[in-house]
Amino acid sequence: MTVTAGEWVARRPLWGSFNGLAYVPRLPPTGYTLLLHLLTEQEPGGLVVATHEELGEGLAMDRVLISRAMQHLVAARLVTVLRRGRYQLHPSIAAFSTPKEQQQAIRALPIEMRLDEGDFEEEYERRLLQHQEEKARKAEQRKVTSISRPRLQSVRGNG
């Protein structure tokens, strides 16, 4: 998945103002590393097509670290997970063919997805906490489900 600088330049001349980077909250170091890598791997309009394994290979990081870092980028609204292996960068940080395309993409955003609305630090913290609580709730559900399942015992005939 990783490309050389020469391949990247020859492949796609893109434009980006990256003004949205002013609204990046305090992320863990792996979050910044992953964000910068996603910026280099994007297609016009901010689409990144790569699995966590491929992203990890490009950064020499374990897939688990990529997953943890991605949670922070999603909570910060910088990345949207479309489905496995497909991620959309926020229009404020995505590269486009022209400035006009970026402006149109930003104007088309719902107000709650704009990075310049509200307190981006507080919003990030709230979303991250919400994600962690949901994850803990699901883990507890799995634990309760596995405990409450009756175990089948084999019945041996006396023959």
C-alpha positions, 0 to 999 in steps of 0.5 A: 500500500505504501508508495514512494514520493515519486509515485505519489506526485506522478499519480495525482496532483491534488489540492488541499488547504488542510485548515481542519488540522487547526481543529485536531484535538490532543491525540495519542502519538499513534493517532497523529502518525496514522492521520498523516499516513492516511493523508498520504494514501488518500484518493481525491476527495479523501477516500482511503482504501486500505485494511488495518493490516495494510495501514499497519504494514505501511507504518510498521505498526501492529494492526491492534495499534492501528485500530486503537489509533483509528478510534481516536480519529473517528472520535475527533470526526477526522475520519469516518469508517464507511466499511471495512477497508474504506475510510473517508477523511473529513473534507476540511483535511482531505485533498481535492482536485480544486479548492472549489470542490473542497468548499462544496464538500464542507458546505454539504456537511451537516452542522454537527459534522463541521469541525469549526462548530462547538468545542472540538476538544470537548466533542472529541472527549465526549465521543471517545468516552461514549465509544469506550462505554459502548465497548465495555457494555458489549464486553460485559454482554458477551461475558454474561452471555457466555456464563449463562449458556448451559453446557451440554453434557454428553450422555453415555449409554451403559452398554 
